[in-house]
Amino acid sequence: MTFSLAELLKDSAYKLTQFNATQIQALEASISLKVTEKSTAPYVTCLVRGKPIKLTPEEAVRQLFIMVLKDDLG
């Protein structure tokens, strides 16, 4: 099962227009779903800390900005 950022951001004010398609696809490819008794939540490995974190709309934008800083600005 795949999870898209568009699905995550559908009820938020965040947009993906400032990020390129490669960065969005890279983040979507790194999403894993953690299943618990009550729900299923998306997780991603933080690009700074290197540990799994729950992917919220704010965290998705944060991780994409980290990619921009690292890849585009060095």
C-alpha positions as CSV (number, residue, x, y, z in Angstrom):
1,M,0.0,0.0,0.0
2,T,1.4,3.4,-0.9
3,F,0.8,6.7,0.8
4,S,0.9,10.0,-1.0
5,L,1.7,13.4,0.3
6,A,-1.4,14.8,-1.4
7,E,-3.5,12.5,0.7
8,L,-1.7,13.7,3.8
9,L,-2.0,17.4,3.0
10,K,-5.6,17.3,1.7
11,D,-7.2,18.9,4.8
12,S,-4.3,21.3,5.6
13,A,-3.3,24.7,4.3
14,Y,0.1,23.3,3.1
15,K,0.9,23.1,-0.6
16,L,3.7,21.3,-2.5
17,T,4.1,23.9,-5.2
18,Q,7.5,25.2,-3.9
19,F,9.1,21.7,-4.1
20,N,10.1,19.8,-7.3
21,A,8.7,16.5,-8.3
22,T,11.9,14.6,-7.5
23,Q,11.9,15.7,-3.9
24,I,8.2,14.9,-3.5
25,Q,8.7,11.4,-5.0
26,A,11.8,10.8,-2.8
27,L,9.8,11.6,0.4
28,E,6.8,9.5,-0.8
29,A,9.1,6.5,-1.5
30,S,10.5,6.7,2.1
31,I,7.1,6.6,3.8
32,S,6.3,3.5,5.7
33,L,2.9,2.7,7.4
34,K,2.9,1.6,11.0
35,V,-0.1,-0.4,11.9
36,T,-1.4,-0.4,15.5
37,E,-4.5,-1.8,17.1
38,K,-6.4,1.5,16.7
39,S,-5.0,3.0,13.5
40,T,-2.5,3.1,10.7
41,A,0.0,6.0,10.7
42,P,2.6,7.1,8.1
43,Y,6.2,7.3,9.3
44,V,9.4,8.5,7.7
45,T,13.1,8.5,8.7
46,C,14.1,12.0,9.7
47,L,16.8,13.4,7.4
48,V,18.5,15.2,10.3
49,R,18.1,12.9,13.2
50,G,18.1,9.6,11.4
51,K,15.2,8.1,13.4
52,P,11.6,7.2,12.5
53,I,9.1,10.0,13.1
54,K,5.4,10.2,12.5
55,L,4.6,12.0,9.3
56,T,2.2,15.0,9.9
57,P,1.6,17.7,7.4
58,E,4.0,20.0,9.2
59,E,6.7,17.3,9.3
60,A,6.3,16.5,5.6
61,V,6.9,20.2,4.7
62,R,9.8,20.3,7.2
63,Q,11.4,17.2,5.6
64,L,10.9,18.6,2.1
65,F,12.6,21.9,3.1
66,I,15.5,19.8,4.5
67,M,15.9,18.2,1.1
68,V,15.9,21.6,-0.6
69,L,18.6,22.9,1.8
70,K,20.7,19.8,1.4
71,D,20.3,19.1,-2.3
72,D,19.7,22.5,-3.9
73,L,21.7,24.8,-1.6
74,G,24.4,22.4,-0.3
